[in-house]
Amino acid sequence: MAGFARASADRGLPTVLLIALILASPALSRAAEAGPARAGLPGVRTNIIFLMADDLGWGDVGCYGQKHIQTPNIDRLAAEGTRFTDVYAGASVCAPSRSVLMTGQHLGHTRVRGNSGMVGGVGPEHRVPLEAEDVTIAMLLKRAGYVTGITGKWGLGEPDTAGIPNQKGFDEWFGYLNQKHAHTYYTDYLWKDTERVTLRGNLAGQTKEYSHDLFAEFALDFVRRHRGHPFFLYLAWTLPHGEYQVPSLESYGDKDWPRDYKVHAAMVTRLDRDLGRVMALLKELGLDDRTVVFFCSDNGGVERREGVLDSVGPFRGKKGTQLEGGLRVPMIVRWPGRVPAGRVSDAPWYFADVLPTLCSIGGAGVPAKVDGLSVLPTITGTTQAELLERTMYWEQYSGGFRQAARHGKWKGHFVPAKDLFELYDLASDAMERNDFAERHPEVARQMREFMKDAHVPSPNWLASAAGKKSADR
């Protein structure tokens, strides 16, 4: 086999005024600077919508084999675009996965490597924010003339830090800064840019304002206001992450399932419904053929739910593990006229590739310190041999420092403290049950060397002390 590549102030507002604040940002309704033709239609800049669900498993949607949860809009997206079977999250938990996505740097290099830092960080939860020098997708696309917006969950910067969305390239932001805060769908406050705004409908135990519904309205309004200019809209929606709260059980109320299963299914269907609303609006406004839409999840599913929902699909492991069930996620890309419709691809790529890919689409420059590759040729139907020749990398600190990597069909797991290395052939063993390390010592040796080079020590996460304190809160 080929050698491994080296790792390179609180505001209380009535609901009507809150909605007005969210949906009206005159200073941001400016015209984006016109630019030359990019990767879309001749003379037209391509809009980019990146929708990332939260804790949605590979097997939670119909086009990936789900039989019980209704996801007609996601399934239609796959029918009209390309569905990828071998795409991986940046990490198996929330914040580090989002850090890889935003920076294009894998877990051995990116700033945020866990939900909580082991050393330093902000507040009692030791959240580590992105710093001023960290470059994000939004910063690069904004420089290229895009209007940029985000709604949902950020997880990469606490209030008054350099890591808040408005400091990292987003013109408009509405949602949760902190991932633990995002567990509460009937929260009493959210962030609109740098302002903390109160949801009066949820005060004193009321449940009148479901945060996801507000995020969906923000997204629709953002598209309407910026329909005449190129935009990048990052929909970091929080469904179906727990707590399991939903306004309606939809058609699942009479199912003979545990209540959490019913709520999970209803949350996925609500997510699907609002994706459908976004897609319908693109058609209504004539933006359909010049907008590329990505759909994925931030990490693997929380439970197998075997025999009922089977969120992790045909894989072992789940969220919080570096097994396939914790890292492999659904990924669908739709772009009329550019991305083949109805295609299924097993090309292996991961979140570190998203930054260079979106920059290729938007005509933006890519920083030198990026670990990913542009997979624009892959999503538009061209084979990229380099995806099988390079190595993807992950690490985590809870339960002890662990590393994982994939090179072609090979997946390696390494626990340095125990000098324990396992090697799996994903082509024949997607469940990662048969260790090939002794039978393929050269593959194992090269992968271990790669892992050694890929890890750059972090001041906030210490490999030598991992396991003494959980980093996945």
SULVEN-V717954 format. One record per backbone hydrogen bond with DSSP energy under -0.5 kcal/mol. NH is the residue of the N-H (numbers start at 1). CO is the residue of the C=O. E is the energy in kcal/mol with one decimal. If there is no record, write none. Layout:
# SULVEN-V717954
nh=NH co=CO e=E
nh=NH co=CO e=E
This chain:
# SULVEN-V717954
nh=8 co=6 e=-1.4
nh=11 co=196 e=-2.4
nh=12 co=10 e=-0.6
nh=13 co=11 e=-0.7
nh=13 co=198 e=-0.6
nh=18 co=14 e=-2.4
nh=19 co=15 e=-2.8
nh=20 co=16 e=-1.7
nh=21 co=17 e=-2.3
nh=22 co=18 e=-2.7
nh=23 co=19 e=-2.8
nh=24 co=20 e=-1.2
nh=25 co=23 e=-0.5
nh=28 co=25 e=-2.1
nh=29 co=25 e=-0.6
nh=29 co=26 e=-1.1
nh=38 co=44 e=-0.8
nh=39 co=361 e=-1.4
nh=44 co=41 e=-2.2
nh=47 co=45 e=-0.5
nh=47 co=290 e=-2.9
nh=48 co=231 e=-2.8
nh=49 co=292 e=-2.6
nh=50 co=233 e=-2.5
nh=51 co=49 e=-0.6
nh=51 co=294 e=-2.9
nh=52 co=50 e=-0.6
nh=52 co=235 e=-2.5
nh=53 co=51 e=-0.6
nh=53 co=296 e=-3.0
nh=54 co=239 e=-2.2
nh=55 co=53 e=-0.5
nh=57 co=55 e=-0.6
nh=59 co=311 e=-3.0
nh=60 co=57 e=-1.9
nh=64 co=61 e=-1.6
nh=65 co=62 e=-2.2
nh=66 co=61 e=-2.0
nh=71 co=69 e=-0.6
nh=75 co=71 e=-2.4
nh=76 co=72 e=-1.9
nh=77 co=73 e=-2.1
nh=78 co=74 e=-1.9
nh=79 co=75 e=-2.1
nh=80 co=76 e=-2.1
nh=81 co=77 e=-0.6
nh=81 co=78 e=-0.6
nh=82 co=333 e=-2.7
nh=83 co=343 e=-2.7
nh=84 co=82 e=-0.5
nh=84 co=331 e=-3.0
nh=85 co=345 e=-2.6
nh=86 co=345 e=-0.5
nh=87 co=329 e=-0.5
nh=88 co=349 e=-2.0
nh=89 co=327 e=-2.9
nh=91 co=298 e=-0.5
nh=97 co=93 e=-1.3
nh=98 co=94 e=-2.0
nh=99 co=95 e=-2.0
nh=100 co=96 e=-2.3
nh=101 co=97 e=-2.1
nh=102 co=98 e=-2.5
nh=103 co=99 e=-2.3
nh=104 co=100 e=-2.3
nh=107 co=393 e=-0.7
nh=109 co=106 e=-2.1
nh=110 co=106 e=-3.0
nh=113 co=111 e=-0.6
nh=115 co=471 e=-1.4
nh=116 co=471 e=-1.7
nh=117 co=126 e=-3.6
nh=118 co=460 e=-2.6
nh=119 co=460 e=-1.7
nh=122 co=127 e=-2.7
nh=126 co=123 e=-1.7
nh=127 co=122 e=-2.0
nh=129 co=127 e=-0.6
nh=130 co=156 e=-2.7
nh=134 co=131 e=-1.7
nh=137 co=102 e=-1.2
nh=139 co=168 e=-0.6
nh=140 co=136 e=-1.7
nh=141 co=137 e=-2.6
nh=142 co=138 e=-2.4
nh=143 co=139 e=-1.8
nh=144 co=140 e=-1.1
nh=145 co=142 e=-1.8
nh=146 co=141 e=-2.4
nh=147 co=230 e=-2.2
nh=149 co=232 e=-2.5
nh=150 co=172 e=-1.8
nh=151 co=234 e=-1.8
nh=152 co=174 e=-1.7
nh=153 co=236 e=-2.3
nh=154 co=176 e=-2.4
nh=155 co=177 e=-2.0
nh=161 co=158 e=-1.2
nh=164 co=161 e=-1.0
nh=167 co=164 e=-1.9
nh=168 co=164 e=-0.7
nh=168 co=165 e=-1.2
nh=170 co=165 e=-2.1
nh=171 co=148 e=-0.9
nh=171 co=169 e=-0.6
nh=172 co=148 e=-1.6
nh=174 co=150 e=-1.4
nh=175 co=191 e=-2.5
nh=176 co=152 e=-2.8
nh=182 co=178 e=-1.4
nh=183 co=180 e=-1.5
nh=184 co=181 e=-1.8
nh=185 co=183 e=-0.8
nh=187 co=184 e=-0.8
nh=190 co=197 e=-2.1
nh=191 co=175 e=-2.8
nh=192 co=195 e=-2.9
nh=193 co=173 e=-2.2
nh=193 co=191 e=-0.6
nh=195 co=192 e=-2.2
nh=196 co=9 e=-0.7
nh=197 co=190 e=-2.9
nh=197 co=195 e=-0.6
nh=198 co=11 e=-2.7
nh=199 co=188 e=-2.3
nh=200 co=13 e=-0.7
nh=200 co=198 e=-1.0
nh=202 co=199 e=-2.1
nh=203 co=200 e=-1.2
nh=205 co=202 e=-0.7
nh=206 co=203 e=-1.6
nh=208 co=201 e=-1.3
nh=210 co=208 e=-0.5
nh=211 co=185 e=-2.5
nh=211 co=209 e=-0.6
nh=213 co=210 e=-0.8
nh=214 co=210 e=-1.4
nh=215 co=211 e=-2.2
nh=216 co=212 e=-2.4
nh=217 co=213 e=-1.8
nh=218 co=214 e=-2.3
nh=219 co=215 e=-2.2
nh=220 co=216 e=-2.2
nh=221 co=217 e=-2.4
nh=222 co=218 e=-2.6
nh=223 co=219 e=-2.1
nh=224 co=220 e=-2.0
nh=225 co=221 e=-2.8
nh=226 co=222 e=-1.8
nh=227 co=224 e=-1.0
nh=229 co=226 e=-1.9
nh=232 co=147 e=-2.8
nh=233 co=48 e=-2.9
nh=234 co=149 e=-2.9
nh=234 co=232 e=-0.5
nh=235 co=50 e=-2.3
nh=235 co=233 e=-0.8
nh=236 co=151 e=-1.7
nh=236 co=234 e=-1.1
nh=237 co=235 e=-1.4
nh=241 co=238 e=-2.0
nh=245 co=243 e=-1.7
nh=252 co=249 e=-2.4
nh=253 co=250 e=-0.6
nh=255 co=252 e=-1.7
nh=257 co=255 e=-1.7
nh=261 co=258 e=-0.7
nh=262 co=258 e=-1.7
nh=263 co=259 e=-2.6
nh=264 co=260 e=-2.6
nh=265 co=261 e=-2.5
nh=266 co=262 e=-2.4
nh=267 co=263 e=-2.5
nh=268 co=264 e=-2.2
nh=269 co=265 e=-2.3
nh=270 co=266 e=-2.0
nh=271 co=267 e=-2.3
nh=272 co=268 e=-2.4
nh=273 co=269 e=-2.5
nh=274 co=270 e=-2.0
nh=275 co=271 e=-1.9
nh=276 co=272 e=-2.2
nh=277 co=273 e=-1.5
nh=278 co=274 e=-1.9
nh=279 co=275 e=-2.5
nh=280 co=276 e=-2.4
nh=281 co=277 e=-2.0
nh=282 co=278 e=-2.0
nh=283 co=279 e=-1.7
nh=284 co=280 e=-2.4
nh=285 co=281 e=-2.4
nh=286 co=283 e=-1.2
nh=287 co=282 e=-2.9
nh=288 co=282 e=-1.1
nh=290 co=287 e=-1.4
nh=291 co=288 e=-1.0
nh=292 co=47 e=-2.7
nh=293 co=334 e=-2.7
nh=294 co=49 e=-2.7
nh=295 co=332 e=-2.4
nh=296 co=51 e=-2.2
nh=297 co=330 e=-0.7
nh=298 co=53 e=-1.5
nh=300 co=326 e=-2.2
nh=302 co=55 e=-0.5
nh=308 co=305 e=-2.0
nh=309 co=305 e=-1.5
nh=310 co=305 e=-1.8
nh=311 co=304 e=-0.6
nh=313 co=310 e=-1.6
nh=315 co=312 e=-0.7
nh=316 co=430 e=-0.5
nh=319 co=301 e=-3.1
nh=320 co=92 e=-1.6
nh=321 co=318 e=-1.9
nh=325 co=316 e=-2.7
nh=326 co=323 e=-1.7
nh=327 co=323 e=-1.3
nh=328 co=324 e=-2.7
nh=329 co=87 e=-2.3
nh=331 co=84 e=-0.7
nh=332 co=295 e=-2.4
nh=333 co=82 e=-2.2
nh=334 co=293 e=-2.6
nh=338 co=335 e=-2.5
nh=339 co=335 e=-2.7
nh=340 co=338 e=-0.5
nh=342 co=78 e=-0.8
nh=342 co=81 e=-1.2
nh=343 co=81 e=-0.9
nh=343 co=340 e=-0.7
nh=345 co=83 e=-2.6
nh=349 co=86 e=-1.3
nh=349 co=347 e=-0.6
nh=351 co=88 e=-1.3
nh=353 co=350 e=-2.5
nh=354 co=351 e=-1.6
nh=355 co=351 e=-0.6
nh=356 co=352 e=-0.5
nh=357 co=353 e=-1.7
nh=358 co=354 e=-3.0
nh=359 co=355 e=-2.3
nh=360 co=356 e=-1.8
nh=361 co=357 e=-2.1
nh=362 co=358 e=-2.6
nh=363 co=359 e=-1.1
nh=364 co=359 e=-2.2
nh=370 co=368 e=-1.9
nh=371 co=104 e=-2.2
nh=372 co=104 e=-1.4
nh=372 co=352 e=-0.6
nh=379 co=375 e=-2.6
nh=380 co=376 e=-1.6
nh=381 co=378 e=-1.5
nh=382 co=377 e=-3.3
nh=385 co=383 e=-0.6
nh=387 co=384 e=-1.6
nh=388 co=385 e=-1.5
nh=389 co=385 e=-0.7
nh=390 co=386 e=-1.4
nh=392 co=406 e=-2.6
nh=394 co=404 e=-2.8
nh=396 co=402 e=-2.1
nh=400 co=397 e=-1.5
nh=401 co=463 e=-0.5
nh=402 co=396 e=-2.6
nh=403 co=414 e=-2.5
nh=404 co=394 e=-2.5
nh=405 co=412 e=-1.9
nh=406 co=392 e=-1.9
nh=407 co=410 e=-2.6
nh=408 co=390 e=-0.6
nh=410 co=407 e=-2.3
nh=411 co=424 e=-2.4
nh=412 co=405 e=-2.9
nh=413 co=422 e=-2.4
nh=414 co=403 e=-2.7
nh=415 co=420 e=-2.6
nh=416 co=414 e=-0.6
nh=418 co=415 e=-1.3
nh=419 co=415 e=-0.7
nh=419 co=416 e=-1.0
nh=420 co=415 e=-1.9
nh=421 co=419 e=-0.6
nh=422 co=413 e=-2.6
nh=424 co=411 e=-2.9
nh=426 co=409 e=-2.9
nh=426 co=424 e=-0.9
nh=428 co=425 e=-1.0
nh=429 co=425 e=-1.8
nh=432 co=429 e=-1.9
nh=435 co=433 e=-0.6
nh=436 co=423 e=-3.7
nh=440 co=436 e=-1.8
nh=441 co=438 e=-0.5
nh=444 co=440 e=-2.1
nh=445 co=441 e=-2.5
nh=446 co=442 e=-2.5
nh=447 co=443 e=-2.3
nh=448 co=444 e=-2.2
nh=449 co=445 e=-2.2
nh=450 co=446 e=-2.4
nh=451 co=447 e=-2.5
nh=452 co=448 e=-2.1
nh=453 co=449 e=-1.9
nh=454 co=450 e=-2.5
nh=455 co=451 e=-1.4
nh=456 co=108 e=-1.9
nh=456 co=454 e=-0.7
nh=457 co=455 e=-0.5
nh=458 co=461 e=-0.9
nh=463 co=461 e=-0.6
nh=465 co=462 e=-0.9
nh=466 co=462 e=-0.7
nh=466 co=463 e=-0.7
nh=467 co=469 e=-0.7
nh=468 co=465 e=-1.8
